Amino acid sequence: CSNGSPTTHLAPENYGATVTRGPGVEVQPKHKITLPSPHFLVALMRFKPHIIQFFDFTPCAIFVVPFLWWLGIPVVISHHSRIDLYAAYVPGFIGDYSPQVVRAACEIVFPLVTGHLLIDGSQKDQSWFQGHANTRFWATGCDLEFFHPSKANPETRAICSNGRPDLPLVVFVGRLSPEKQVDKLIDLVKVTNLPGEPELCRFAIIGHGDSWESIHREIGNRPDVYMPGAVTGEQLASTVASADIFFSPTVTGTLDLVFIESQAAGIAVVGPRAVAVPLVVTDGVNDRLYDPLD
């Protein structure tokens, strides 16, 4: 990998794992994509693994997978996102051609992979998975004790609503980066609570990232918006449970776990009719869907 260090919180080295770190490009703050390195090949030859799992499809995988295929070592890729869509938001020398280049790499490299783990049905419809004999779905979990309606707290609600707990409270939780389409939150706030009109609700935007400053500059000083940055632990569980609605504009992920966590906390969910969101949200039945990027 290229992220983190032995001093990072919960670093694998501190729990007995052997970690080989190589070069990476920071495409978003504290978010690198791993590049190929001879260090990885040397580590593989020394460790002699029976099987190798890649966490998503990275430039490292593009170059290493053919080598592993040649050696006859089984390879599994667990796909956590629509990496071809993410490429549209990654700065680089290929610029506007990033999605096309990534898709071409998928068509070439994926047939060499032993197995693919997908998180939703929409991924399997992509052409590079067509005809692959070993494609499976994998499921993530939600801590139902941590995210629970009992975590709702009147004091938390008063803070997150900037002193208006009587109004509906809409919450967003996630990384505030361009590839998450979080700029749509600005539009949502502005068209919901129009100047001179009675406020319809209050917004709590939880998280940090490259877009935090631009969003805060646009709407962060409004009385109807609360932007504390990153929130973790029990405070996060209380924040989610104390809201009324979770809203997400993101269409580049697969199934962000925060949808299920919000449902577990007992609040309504509004998400795009895209990727895996319709697998957990039935429009008008247990939550609401909207047209992506509308």
HUFEN-V434882 format. One record per helix or strand. SS is the DSSP state (helix for helix, strand for strand). FROM is the first residue (numbers start at 1). LEN is the number of residues. Records with the same first field share a line. If there is no record, write none. Layout:
# HUFEN-V434882
SS: FROM-LEN, FROM-LEN
This chain:
# HUFEN-V434882
helix: 12-4, 38-10, 59-13, 83-7, 95-18, 121-4, 127-3, 149-3, 154-7, 178-3, 184-9, 212-9, 233-9, 258-7, 277-4
strand: 24-5, 31-4, 51-5, 74-5, 81-1, 115-4, 135-3, 168-6, 201-6, 225-5, 245-3, 253-1, 268-5, 283-1, 287-4
